[in-house]
Amino acid sequence: MRKALFIASLLLAPAASLAGDAAAGKAKAATCIACHGAKGISLIPIYPNLAGQNAPYLEIAMKAYRDGQRTGPSAALMKPMVAALTDEDIANLAAYYSGL
Ligand code: HEC
């Protein structure tokens, strides 16, 4: 199983953004599905779609929540979601969602 995942990540790597690893991002995205949908299209109209969004924008947005630069009632929902993510995790998530 681990070997299969590793091979899958090698196969997916060329299609991913240069900055991040989409397969690794997908593995981190389990907690995002409740609000942003299984394929990055939100089922809740007041939550944003992420699928197909530009990776650099997604990265900047996630870092802004994590680092407290995006604030407000909705941003308060996002901050705990990204609080424990490293820059690498964020780049991987951005590569995953931009590729959907
Ligand atoms: C509890 C619901 C919830 C969960 C879970 C959640 N988000 Fe969000 N997310 C939101 C809301 C609400 C916003 C809009 C916040 C605002 O108005 O700034 C948002 C915004 C974003 C944005 C910015 C979109 C844009 O167009 O500016 C990104 C990127 C994002 N979320 C990524 C993630 C990722 C990655 C995860 C999982 C690690 C995640 N979110 C988990 C609710 C959630």
Residues whose N, C-alpha, C, O or C-beta is under 5 A from the ligand:
A	BS01	HEC	K28 T31 C32 C35 I46 Y47 P48 N49 L58 A61 M62 S74 A75 L77 M78 M81 L93
